[in-house]
Amino acid sequence: MTKEELRSYIDSTFGSQLKALDTGRHDPMYEIEPQNLVKTCQALCDDEKVKFNFLCNISAVDTTEKFEVVYSIASLPNKLRLDFKFSLPYENAEIDSVQEVWSGANWHEREIWELYGINIRNHDNLTRFLLPDDWDQGFPMRKDWDAPDFIRLPEK
């Protein structure tokens, strides 16, 4: 399946759940509603035609006004890739865990919780693994983060 065929299939099959974006330069990029996250991920994984059975990455972006959470998924048997994202409010940001779909989400979700402060509902082990257990200096990947020993370099 080519990227164009994939985009056409996703648009016709998941059009109500995934909104195509023009920003996917290498792989198709979509936007979803955060409340539909688990349902959409499960549907993408279960669909026999695309079978997105591998979670490549989950990442977040702090825009200072909101968070954007980006998921990259792949179909190993079909050699396909797809990205999707959604926005969350800056205050009290939280999403549902997708561990029930892809068990590898465990580490990625813990990372965005630990570094951005985005709460992951229904996560079975939301504990620190990058920062010390007694960390109380905020969330280092947020743009407003500042710590006594942190030296901010000038932006170019």
N, C-alpha and C positions, 0 to 999 in steps of 0.2 A: 504494500500500500504506500503510495507516495504521500508527501506532506499535503498536497492539494486534495487527494482522495480522503486522507484522514480528516482534514478540516471540513470537507463536505459531509462526511459521515457523522462527525461530532455535531455539526450544525443541524443536521436532519434528525439525529437520534436524541441528542441532549440539548437541543436549542433552548428549551425552557429553563435549564439549569446552568448552562455555560454560555456566556456572551463573548463572542469573538472580539479580540482586540487586534489592532494593527501593529502592535509593538513586538510581536514574536518574530524576530529576525531570522533565527535559526530553527526554532521549533514553534508550532502553533501556541499562541498565548490566549488565555481566556480569563474572564472575570466571573466569580460566583458570589452568591450571597453567603455570608458566614454561617447563617442558621441552617443552610443546606449542605454544609461541609461533609459530614459523615455519610449522608445519603448519596451525595454525588460521587464521593470517592468509592463507596461500595458498588455503585452502578458501573463506574468506569472499570473497576477490577473484575466484576462479574460478567460484563459483556463479552461474549465469546468472540466477537469480530475484532475487538481491540485488546482485550485482556490486559489492562494496565496492572500488572502484578508486582511491580517494584517501585518503591518510593526512593527516589534518588536523593532528594534533599527537601528540607523545609527551612526557609530563612525569613527574616523580617527586616524591614527598612523603617527607620524612624525619620519621618518627614518634618518633625517638630510640631506638626498639627495633628497627625494621625500615624498609625502604623499600617504598613502594607505587609501582609504575610504571603509569601510566594512558595508554592509547591511545585516541584519538578518530579514527574512520574514517568515510568517507562514500561513498555511491554517487552519482556525478554523474548518470548516465543515469536512475536510479530515484528520485533526490531523497530518499535515506534517510541517516540518521546512526545511529551505534552507538558506544558506549564500552565498553571492557573494561579490567580491571586485574588485577594479581597482586602478591603480596608477595615480597620478597627478604630474606634475612638481612642484618643491618647489616654484618657482617664478610664480606669477600670476595664482595661482591655482583657477579653477572655474568649477562648474558643474551645470547642470540643476536641477531645483526643481522637486521632484516627488509628490508634493502636489495634483496634479490632479489625481493621482492614489490612494494615501493613504493620506488623510487629516492630519493624525497624524504626517506626516513628518515635519510639521511646526516647532515644538519645536526642533526636532533633527537637522534639517538644521540650525536653528538659533544658536544652540549650537556649531556646527562645524565652522560656520562663526565667531562667537564671540570668541571662544577659540583658533582656529587654523588659522583664517584669510582666509579660503577657501570661495570664493565668490559663492553664490547660485543665478544663473540666474533665472528669472521669479518667484521669491519668493514674495508673496504678503504682507509680513510684516517683513522684515529683520531688526529687532530692537533688542536691548540688553534686556536680562532678567536675566542674571546671574551677570554681572558686572555693576557698576554704569554707568548711561547714559553718563557721561562726561569722561569715561575711555579713557586714551591716553597712556597707558604703554605697548602696544604691545599685543601679544597673549600668554596667560599663559600656554597653553598646548604644545607650540613649545619647542623643546629641547634647542634652543638658547635663550629662554626668560630669561630676567634678569630685576629685578626692584630694586630700592634702598633699600626697606625693605624686600626683598626676601633672605632667607638664604638657600643655596643649601646644602643638606646633602650629605655626601660621598656615592658613590655607592659601593655596596659590590660585 
